[in-house]
Amino acid sequence: MRPNDILRTDDLRDRLSELDDAREEFLAETCEAAGIDEDHDDYERLREETAAIWETQQPEGEEYAKTLDILEEVGNADYLVHEKYFVDHIREMLEDCGDVPRNMPWYVEIDWDATAKNIRSDYDEIEIDGQTYLYQV
């Protein structure tokens, strides 16, 4: 399994929190440099404009916007499984929950592709950086 075969949404939320801290720092520094504090009439407008610029022109801002979009789309999913790893994921999941014994005799074969295809109806997909991930709905 490669590092990006499964993306944990908790990890994405943690990263979003880090990026949100960076965003808030950027907004605060911009307002301070402009000499505008919370009591100023243009405070909220400046923050909104600065946030839009940060999210479209700064690498961290682009990552923030993309991560936020992903988390909004997948809702309460615990993880995202890369489509190439999905069959292996289903096999491991069924073994872990006890639906399939781990040490089956060598002569017993399971069609894991067909099993994954049957279970896939419980999953939606999302594209991230040109890669397709599946998540349970």
N, C-alpha and C positions, 0 to 999 in steps of 0.2 A: 504494500500500500504506500502510495506517495503522499506527501504532506497535504496536498490539495484534493485528495480523493474524497474526503469528508470535511466539510466546513461546519464547525459548531457555531450555532447562532449566539451562544453565550460569548464566544470569542469575538464575534462581530460586534456584539453590544459593548464589550469591553473596549474594543478599538474605537467605536463610535464615541464613547465617553471620553477617551483620550483626545480624539479630534475635536470634540465639543469644547474641551478645556482650551485647546489651541485656538479655536474659533473665538471663544469669549475673550481670551487674552488679546487677540488681534483686534477685535472690536473695541475693547477698552483702550488699547494703545492708540487706535485711530481717533477715538473721541477725545482722548487726552491731548493728542497732538493738534487737534483742531480747536482745542480750548472749549469743548462743549461737554457739559455735565448733564446729569439726569434731569435737572430743573430747566434746561434749555428747551425751547419750543422745537428745535430741529433734532433733538437727541434721537428719537425713535426713527425718524427718516434717515438720518446718517447711519444708524446701526443697520437698518434694512438694506440700504444701498451698499454699505461696506460688506455685509454678509453675502449679498449677491455677487459682488466682485470677487470676494475670497473664494466662494464656491465654484466659480467658473474660471478663475485665472491662477489660482494657487494649487499646487499638487495636493496638499493636505485638504484643501477645500473641495477639490474634485473628488477625492477619496471619501470625504465626509458625505457629500451629496449622494454618491453612488451607494455607499454603505447604508445610508438612511433609506434610500429607495428599496434596496434589497430587503431590509428588515421589515419595511412596511408591506412589501408584497408577500413575504413568506409568513407573516403573522406570528403564530405561536409555535411554528416548527422548531424542533430541537436541533436539527442539523440538515445540511444539504449534501447530497451524495452525487458525486460526478457520475454521469451516465455510463462511462466506461467501467466504473467500479460497481455499478448497481447489482449485477448478478452475484458478485462476491459478497456484497453487503447483505443481500437477501439470504444467502447461504449461511453467513455468520450469524445473522439475526435469528434465523430459525434454529440453528444449533444452540445459540445462547439461551433462547427461551425454552428449549427442551422439546420443541415440536419435531426435531430431527435429532437422533442420537449422534454424538460426535464420533464415536468409534464404530461406525457401521462396518459390517464385513465387506471385504474388497469386491465381492461379487454382486453387491447391491448397488445399483446406479440410480441416480436421480437426475432428471432433466432440469437442471438449474435455470437454463434459459427460459424454458416454458413456465417454470414456477415464478421466476421474476416477472415474466410477461403477465401472468395472472394477477400478481400483487401490484403491478404498476398502476392499475386503475385507482389505487388509493393514494397516488402521488400526483402532484403537479410539477411542472418544470419551469425553470427560470434560466435565462442566459446571463452569464457573468463573464465579461471580457472574452466573448466568443466561445465560451465553454458552457455546455448544458449541465445543469444540476437538477436533481429531483429532490422534492421534499414532501413529507407526508402531510396530507390535508386533514 
